[in-house]
Each structure stands twice: as C-alpha cells, then as structure tokens.
Amino acid sequence: TYNLCLTVCTWLSPRRWLNLQEYQSKKLMQESGVAVQRFYVADTASEALEAAKRLNAKEIVLKAQILAGGRGKGVFDSGLKGGVHLTKDPAVVGELANKMLGFNLTTKQTPKEGVKVKTVMVAEALDITRETYFAILMDRSFNGPVMVGSPQGGMDIEEVAASTPELIFKEAIDIFEGVRDDQALRMAANLGFKGALQRQAADQIKRLYDLFLKVDATQVEVNPLGETPEGQVVCFDAKINFDDNAEFRQKNVFAMDDMTEADPTEMAAAKWDLKYIGLDGNIACFVNGAGLAMATCDIIDLHGGKPANFLDLGGGVKEKQVYEAFKLLTADPKVEAILVNIFGGIVNCAIIANGITKACRELELKVPLVVRLEGKTALDTHQHWNTCTKVFVLPL
C-alpha cells in the first residue's frame, strides 16, 4: 500500500515534460535498429555544407531544429521563409543554413518573437510512395501499452479518427510477452503493407517497441511510417514522450533535454514542483489541480477578464512552494490582480494561508488579492487575513 501511495503521489506532482529535438529522437531510433533517413547535425553553415556533400544524396532536406511544430510554414527574422527546405545542390544547403542559424524562427507554436535556431539537421530526402501512421502508447483502458495504426498517415491522426474511424487499428500489448510476431504482422497488414514489405514493417514495429521499453517511453509516434519506391520501410518523423519518473535510470536521455528554449518562468516554477504556463492576460491565477486551474481560467474569461497564467500548485503542497509561487506571479509586470482558488482535499488550506500571509508581508504585495479557500481547515484560516492589506476573502 505504501509503495502504491508513493507512486500515485509522485505521478501527481507537476513536472516539466522532457522534449527532444528531432535529430535526438532519430539518434535514439537508430540505436534501436529503427530505419531512418541518413542525416547529420550542424551548428554552422560550413558544417551544413560539408554534411550535404558527405550525404552524396540525390536530394537533401534541411530542417531547423527547434522544440515547436509548424516549422515548414515558419518565418525567420533573417527574412527566410520556412524552416524546412529541399534542394539537390549542397551549396544551397550552406546558403540556407546561413539564413537559419543564429536567427529566430517564428511558427504558430512559438512565442511572438520566435525561437533562436542553434542547430540544423541535414538529411537525405527520400521519396515516399505511401504514408502510414503508427504509434505505441500507454492506454489506461487497456491497462498497458497499445499499438495504434492507420493506413492513412502523414496527416493529423485525430482527423482520420473523426472522419474514417474504421481506418484506426488498435492492438493491446501483453507486457510479459511483448509484441508477438503475429501481432506485428497483423498490424503491418492493417497498415497496408504487403509481401516482403509486410515482414519489413513488422520488424520495424517490433524494434519500435524495443525502443519504447528501452527508454521508458510513454509514447512513440511515427508519422509517417513510409514506403519508398526502392521497397524500404522508413520512419520519417517521430515523436517520443518519456516517463519523467524514470529519470533516475534514463540519465543519458534526460541529459539531452534542451533547457535553452524553455520559458525562464516555467523553469523557475518547475524547481518548486509548480506547473506554470504564461498567458497574455492581467489576472494571475493560483490554483491547485489542473482541472480546477483550467476551469478558473475559463470562468475568468467568461466574465470578461483575461488570465495571466495557468498555475497548478498540485497536491503535496508546502508553505515554501506557496511563497515561491507568489514571487513568480508578482514578478510578472502584466499582473494587476491575483486570484487564489483552492479546494482543500489533499491540500491543507492552513498551509496555503500561511504561505500567502508570508508572501504578502515580505513581497510587499501591490495588487489586489482575491482568496477563495474551500475544504480542509478552511474555516481556521480567517485570522490570517487580518495582517494582510488588499486581500478580499470570498465567503464559504
């Protein structure tokens, strides 16, 4: 019972999920024998040029490496349009890399100012005769890992599931047996591979499951898993999600985490086990639980306000966390008011109140603070607010 409780409490703690660059995911796949395009990584334009020459490929694809989607339609502050380019001339690779490296790339998923590109991937461009979708992920309804595949790849899998659900195939994996040969062959057939390609695809599926186990992944998604005119099955693009609880035994993987692109406030929050996401509004939110935090943001918006952030305090809260959270919220120049919305189930409201009163005194709070505490020891917290100015306590 103790171990189970410890596991659940650890899982509930807010964490910053590990993100890897595309080339890092491809390296992990290579190490597990998964077929990917030949590629090199470059930090300078001259390195990119040399990499393109070494590839000696009919066509080359140059990709800016940032932790955001939409690179193909992104724009650089150098004037270059697109973070993904195809060319047959190695010299052009060098020219393009010169307009990528050191410049900010803005996409639909980056901040307005974009993200500075420090690395590019120079890869062999392969023709694809057919695109499929394949993933291995943890599924609670199956109590374990599940294979998910579709012959319709290269597009948003949610769209496929909505328009043609009959083209989504699932296969539960027995964790004691792993992916059996018959399962891998059946999934390959469902993906539309035939003959020798079916056996090749089944082999790739089994290797992807080996990778899934090896790196303690929670999801390995390949979109597309493609078929080339030369009769090869290749993983063209992959996304790997990792179990942060396995960091202690995946030190090499977690050492690859690129912190330079992370938001400084999010990083500071993560040090105190706080899940923080900055938004554009002026009302700071201080809430426990992701669901309540999202609902709080929605209610603020519904009544014409704009939330300045999403902040999930989590369950096993300490007074110091409350204090540090207030430091982060008050450091945001956009914030004109703070709303505290706490439901005391696991959380002890007295701890929250102690942290807030300390923050009010020591941080010299200059904006209005609205506090709503409900649940465990909430009735015992009212004496705290006598020492705080600009505090509005909502009645229970």
C-alpha positions as CSV (number, residue, x, y, z in Angstrom):
1,T,0.0,0.0,0.0
2,Y,2.9,2.4,0.9
3,N,4.6,1.8,-2.5
4,L,1.3,2.3,-4.4
5,C,0.6,5.6,-2.5
6,L,4.1,6.8,-3.1
7,T,3.8,6.0,-6.9
8,V,0.5,7.8,-7.1
9,C,1.8,10.9,-5.2
10,T,4.9,11.1,-7.4
11,W,2.7,10.8,-10.5
12,L,0.5,13.6,-9.3
13,S,3.5,16.0,-8.8
14,P,3.6,18.7,-11.5
15,R,6.6,18.1,-13.8
16,R,8.2,19.7,-16.8
17,W,8.0,17.1,-19.6
18,L,11.2,16.2,-21.4
19,N,11.3,17.4,-25.0
20,L,13.9,16.3,-27.5
21,Q,14.9,17.8,-30.8
22,E,14.0,15.8,-33.9
23,Y,17.6,14.7,-34.5
24,Q,17.9,13.4,-31.0
25,S,14.8,11.2,-31.4
26,K,16.2,9.9,-34.6
27,K,19.5,9.0,-32.9
28,L,17.6,7.0,-30.3
29,M,15.8,5.2,-33.0
30,Q,19.0,4.4,-34.9
31,E,20.5,2.9,-31.8
32,S,17.5,0.5,-31.6
33,G,17.9,-0.5,-35.2
34,V,14.9,1.5,-36.5
35,A,15.2,2.6,-40.1
36,V,15.5,6.4,-40.5
37,Q,16.9,8.6,-43.2
38,R,20.7,9.2,-43.2
39,F,21.4,12.5,-41.5
40,Y,24.0,14.8,-40.0
41,V,23.7,17.7,-37.5
42,A,25.4,21.0,-38.0
43,D,25.9,24.1,-35.8
44,T,27.4,26.3,-38.6
45,A,26.7,26.9,-42.2
46,S,30.1,25.4,-43.2
47,E,29.3,22.3,-41.3
48,A,25.9,22.1,-43.0
49,L,27.6,22.4,-46.4
50,E,30.1,19.6,-45.6
51,A,27.3,17.4,-44.3
52,A,25.4,17.9,-47.5
53,K,28.5,16.8,-49.5
54,R,29.1,13.8,-47.3
55,L,25.5,12.6,-47.8
56,N,26.0,12.4,-51.6
57,A,22.2,12.2,-52.0
58,K,20.0,12.9,-55.0
59,E,18.1,15.4,-52.9
60,I,18.7,16.9,-49.4
61,V,16.3,18.2,-46.8
62,L,17.5,20.9,-44.4
63,K,15.5,21.2,-41.2
64,A,15.8,23.9,-38.5
65,Q,15.9,22.2,-35.0
66,I,13.6,23.9,-32.5
67,L,11.1,22.4,-30.0
68,A,8.0,23.6,-31.8
69,G,5.8,22.4,-34.6
70,G,4.8,24.2,-37.8
71,R,8.4,24.7,-38.9
72,G,7.7,24.3,-42.6
73,K,5.4,27.4,-42.6
74,G,7.5,29.4,-40.1
75,V,9.4,32.7,-40.9
76,F,12.9,33.7,-39.8
77,D,13.8,37.2,-38.8
78,S,16.6,36.9,-41.4
79,G,13.7,37.1,-44.0
80,L,13.9,33.4,-44.9
81,K,10.5,31.7,-45.2
82,G,10.2,28.1,-44.0
83,G,12.2,26.1,-41.5
84,V,12.3,23.1,-43.8
85,H,13.8,23.2,-47.3
86,L,14.5,20.7,-50.1
87,T,17.4,21.1,-52.6
88,K,19.6,19.0,-54.9
89,D,22.5,21.4,-54.6
90,P,24.8,21.1,-51.5
91,A,25.9,24.7,-52.0
92,V,22.3,25.8,-51.4
93,V,22.3,23.9,-48.1
94,G,25.1,26.1,-46.9
95,E,23.4,29.3,-48.1
96,L,20.1,28.3,-46.4
97,A,21.8,27.3,-43.2
98,N,23.5,30.7,-43.1
99,K,20.0,32.3,-43.0
100,M,18.7,29.9,-40.3
101,L,21.5,29.5,-37.7
102,G,21.6,32.3,-35.2
103,F,18.2,33.7,-36.3
104,N,14.8,33.4,-34.7
105,L,12.2,31.2,-36.3
106,T,8.6,32.1,-35.6
107,T,5.8,29.4,-36.0
108,K,2.3,29.0,-34.8
109,Q,3.7,27.2,-31.7
110,T,6.4,29.6,-30.7
111,P,6.3,32.9,-28.8
112,K,5.8,36.0,-31.0
113,E,9.5,36.8,-31.0
114,G,10.2,33.2,-32.2
115,V,13.0,30.8,-31.1
116,K,16.7,31.1,-32.0
117,V,17.9,28.3,-34.2
118,K,21.2,26.9,-33.0
119,T,21.2,23.6,-34.9
120,V,20.1,22.3,-38.2
121,M,19.6,18.7,-39.4
122,V,20.9,17.9,-42.9
123,A,19.2,14.7,-44.1
124,E,18.8,12.5,-47.2
125,A,15.4,13.3,-48.8
126,L,13.6,10.1,-49.7
127,D,10.6,9.7,-52.0
128,I,7.5,8.3,-50.3
129,T,5.1,6.2,-52.3
130,R,2.8,5.6,-49.4
131,E,2.4,7.1,-45.9
132,T,1.0,5.3,-42.8
133,Y,0.6,6.1,-39.1
134,F,1.9,4.0,-36.3
135,A,2.3,4.6,-32.5
136,I,2.8,2.8,-29.3
137,L,1.3,4.5,-26.3
138,M,0.1,3.8,-22.7
139,D,-3.7,3.4,-22.7
140,R,-5.5,3.2,-19.3
141,S,-8.5,1.4,-20.8
142,F,-6.1,-1.5,-21.7
143,N,-4.1,-1.2,-18.5
144,G,-0.8,-1.0,-20.5
145,P,0.8,-0.3,-23.9
146,V,-1.2,-0.4,-27.1
147,M,-0.3,-0.3,-30.7
148,V,-2.3,2.2,-32.8
149,G,-2.0,2.3,-36.6
150,S,-3.7,3.6,-39.7
151,P,-3.0,3.3,-43.4
152,Q,-3.8,7.0,-43.6
153,G,-0.5,8.6,-42.5
154,G,1.2,11.9,-43.0
155,M,-1.8,13.8,-41.6
156,D,-3.4,14.6,-38.2
157,I,-4.5,11.3,-36.8
158,E,-7.4,13.0,-34.9
159,E,-8.8,14.0,-38.3
160,V,-8.6,10.4,-39.5
161,A,-10.2,9.1,-36.4
162,A,-13.1,11.6,-36.8
163,S,-13.7,11.1,-40.5
164,T,-12.9,7.4,-41.0
165,P,-12.7,5.6,-37.6
166,E,-12.7,2.3,-39.4
167,L,-9.2,3.0,-40.5
168,I,-7.8,3.2,-37.0
169,F,-6.5,-0.1,-35.7
170,K,-5.6,-0.9,-32.1
171,E,-3.7,-3.9,-30.7
172,A,-3.1,-4.3,-27.0
173,I,0.4,-5.5,-26.0
174,D,1.0,-8.1,-23.3
175,I,3.8,-6.6,-21.2
176,F,5.0,-10.1,-20.3
177,E,5.2,-11.3,-23.9
178,G,5.9,-8.1,-25.8
179,V,4.9,-7.6,-29.4
180,R,4.3,-11.1,-30.8
181,D,5.2,-11.9,-34.5
182,D,1.6,-12.5,-35.4
183,Q,0.6,-9.1,-33.8
184,A,3.3,-7.2,-35.7
185,L,2.4,-8.9,-39.0
186,R,-1.3,-8.2,-38.4
187,M,-0.7,-4.5,-37.7
188,A,1.6,-4.3,-40.8
189,A,-1.2,-5.8,-42.9
190,N,-3.7,-3.3,-41.4
191,L,-1.3,-0.5,-42.4
192,G,-1.5,-1.8,-46.0
193,F,2.0,-3.4,-46.3
194,K,2.1,-6.5,-48.5
195,G,4.6,-9.3,-49.2
196,A,8.2,-8.6,-48.2
197,L,7.2,-5.0,-47.1
198,Q,4.8,-6.5,-44.6
199,R,7.6,-8.5,-43.0
200,Q,9.8,-5.5,-43.1
201,A,7.2,-3.3,-41.5
202,A,6.5,-5.9,-38.8
203,D,10.3,-5.9,-38.0
204,Q,10.2,-2.1,-37.6
205,I,7.2,-2.4,-35.3
206,K,9.0,-4.8,-33.0
207,R,12.1,-2.6,-33.0
208,L,9.9,0.4,-32.1
209,Y,8.5,-1.5,-29.1
210,D,12.1,-2.4,-28.1
211,L,12.8,1.4,-28.1
212,F,9.6,2.1,-26.2
213,L,10.8,-0.2,-23.4
214,K,14.5,0.7,-23.6
215,V,13.9,4.5,-22.9
216,D,10.9,4.2,-20.6
217,A,8.7,6.0,-23.1
218,T,5.0,6.7,-22.6
219,Q,4.5,7.2,-26.3
220,V,6.4,6.6,-29.5
221,E,4.6,8.1,-32.5
222,V,5.8,7.7,-36.1
223,N,4.0,9.8,-38.7
224,P,4.7,8.9,-41.4
225,L,5.9,5.4,-41.3
226,G,6.5,5.4,-45.1
227,E,7.2,3.1,-48.0
228,T,9.8,4.2,-50.6
229,P,10.0,3.4,-54.3
230,E,13.0,1.3,-53.6
231,G,11.0,-1.0,-51.4
232,Q,12.1,0.2,-48.0
233,V,10.0,0.9,-44.8
234,V,11.3,4.0,-43.2
235,C,10.4,6.0,-40.1
236,F,10.4,9.6,-41.5
237,D,9.3,11.5,-38.4
238,A,8.9,10.5,-34.8
239,K,7.8,12.0,-31.5
240,I,8.8,10.3,-28.3
241,N,7.3,11.1,-24.9
242,F,9.2,9.9,-21.8
243,D,8.1,8.9,-18.3
244,D,9.7,11.5,-16.0
245,N,9.5,9.1,-13.1
246,A,12.2,7.1,-14.9
247,E,14.7,9.9,-14.9
248,F,16.9,8.1,-12.3
249,R,17.6,5.3,-14.8
250,Q,17.5,7.3,-18.0
251,K,20.2,9.8,-17.2
252,N,21.7,9.8,-20.7
253,V,18.3,10.5,-22.3
254,F,17.4,13.3,-19.8
255,A,20.8,14.8,-20.2
256,M,19.8,15.6,-23.8
257,D,17.0,17.9,-22.6
258,D,17.4,21.3,-24.2
259,M,16.7,23.8,-21.5
260,T,17.7,26.9,-23.6
261,E,14.3,27.1,-25.3
262,A,12.3,26.7,-22.1
263,D,10.5,29.7,-20.7
264,P,12.5,31.0,-17.7
265,T,9.4,31.4,-15.5
266,E,8.3,27.9,-16.3
267,M,11.7,26.6,-15.4
268,A,11.7,28.5,-12.1
269,A,8.3,27.1,-11.3
270,A,9.4,23.6,-12.1
271,K,12.1,23.8,-9.5
272,W,9.4,24.1,-6.9
273,D,7.2,21.4,-8.5
274,L,4.8,24.0,-9.8
275,K,3.2,23.7,-13.3
276,Y,3.2,27.2,-14.8
277,I,2.2,28.4,-18.3
278,G,2.3,32.1,-19.1
279,L,-0.7,33.7,-20.8
280,D,-1.5,37.2,-22.1
281,G,-3.9,38.5,-19.5
282,N,-3.6,40.5,-16.4
283,I,-5.3,38.3,-13.7
284,A,-2.9,35.9,-12.1
285,C,-4.3,32.5,-11.1
286,F,-3.1,30.5,-8.1
287,V,-4.9,27.1,-8.1
288,N,-4.5,23.5,-7.0
289,G,-5.2,20.8,-9.6
290,A,-5.0,21.1,-13.4
291,G,-8.8,20.7,-13.9
292,L,-9.7,23.4,-11.4
293,A,-6.9,25.6,-12.8
294,M,-8.3,25.3,-16.4
295,A,-11.9,25.9,-15.1
296,T,-10.7,29.0,-13.2
297,C,-9.1,30.4,-16.4
298,D,-12.3,29.7,-18.3
299,I,-14.5,31.4,-15.7
300,I,-12.3,34.5,-15.7
301,D,-12.6,34.6,-19.5
302,L,-16.3,34.0,-19.4
303,H,-16.8,37.1,-17.2
304,G,-14.7,39.3,-19.5
305,G,-11.3,39.0,-17.7
306,K,-8.1,37.6,-19.1
307,P,-6.0,35.1,-17.1
308,A,-2.3,36.0,-16.9
309,N,-1.2,32.4,-16.4
310,F,-2.1,28.8,-15.7
311,L,-0.6,27.7,-12.3
312,D,-1.2,24.3,-10.8
313,L,0.0,24.0,-7.3
314,G,-0.5,20.3,-7.1
315,G,-1.4,18.1,-4.1
316,G,1.5,17.7,-1.7
317,V,2.0,21.4,-1.2
318,K,4.4,23.1,1.2
319,E,4.4,26.6,2.6
320,K,7.6,27.4,0.7
321,Q,6.0,26.5,-2.6
322,V,3.2,28.9,-2.0
323,Y,5.7,31.7,-1.2
324,E,7.8,30.9,-4.3
325,A,4.6,30.8,-6.5
326,F,3.7,34.3,-5.3
327,K,7.2,35.5,-6.2
328,L,6.7,34.3,-9.7
329,L,3.2,35.8,-10.0
330,T,4.2,39.2,-8.7
331,A,7.3,39.4,-10.9
332,D,5.0,39.5,-14.0
333,P,4.6,43.2,-14.9
334,K,1.2,42.4,-16.6
335,V,-0.4,41.2,-13.4
336,E,-3.0,43.7,-12.0
337,A,-4.7,41.3,-9.6
338,I,-4.2,37.8,-8.2
339,L,-7.0,35.2,-7.8
340,V,-6.4,32.3,-5.3
341,N,-8.8,29.4,-5.8
342,I,-8.0,26.4,-3.6
343,F,-10.1,23.3,-2.9
344,G,-8.7,21.6,0.2
345,G,-9.0,17.9,-0.3
346,I,-5.4,16.6,-0.2
347,V,-4.3,20.2,0.3
348,N,-4.3,21.7,3.8
349,C,-5.8,25.3,3.5
350,A,-3.8,26.4,6.6
351,I,-0.6,25.8,4.7
352,I,-1.8,27.9,1.8
353,A,-2.9,30.7,4.2
354,N,0.5,30.7,6.0
355,G,2.3,30.9,2.6
356,I,0.1,33.7,1.4
357,T,0.4,35.8,4.5
358,K,4.2,35.4,4.5
359,A,4.3,36.5,0.8
360,C,2.0,39.5,1.5
361,R,4.4,40.7,4.2
362,E,7.7,40.0,2.6
363,L,7.0,40.7,-1.0
364,E,5.0,43.9,-0.3
365,L,2.1,42.9,-2.4
366,K,1.0,45.9,-4.5
367,V,-2.0,44.4,-6.4
368,P,-5.4,43.3,-5.1
369,L,-5.6,39.6,-4.0
370,V,-8.8,37.6,-4.0
371,V,-8.7,34.4,-2.0
372,R,-11.2,31.5,-2.1
373,L,-10.3,28.6,0.2
374,E,-12.8,25.7,0.4
375,G,-12.4,22.4,2.3
376,K,-9.8,21.1,4.7
377,T,-9.1,23.6,7.6
378,A,-10.5,26.5,5.5
379,L,-12.6,27.7,8.4
380,D,-9.5,28.1,10.5
381,T,-7.7,30.4,8.1
382,H,-9.7,33.7,8.5
383,Q,-7.4,35.1,11.3
384,H,-4.6,35.1,8.7
385,W,-6.1,37.9,6.6
386,N,-6.2,40.5,9.4
387,T,-2.5,41.1,8.8
388,C,-2.8,41.5,5.0
389,T,-3.9,44.5,3.1
390,K,-5.6,44.4,-0.3
391,V,-6.9,40.9,0.4
392,F,-10.5,40.1,-0.4
393,V,-11.6,36.7,1.1
394,L,-14.6,35.1,-0.6
395,P,-17.2,33.7,1.9
396,L,-17.5,30.0,2.2
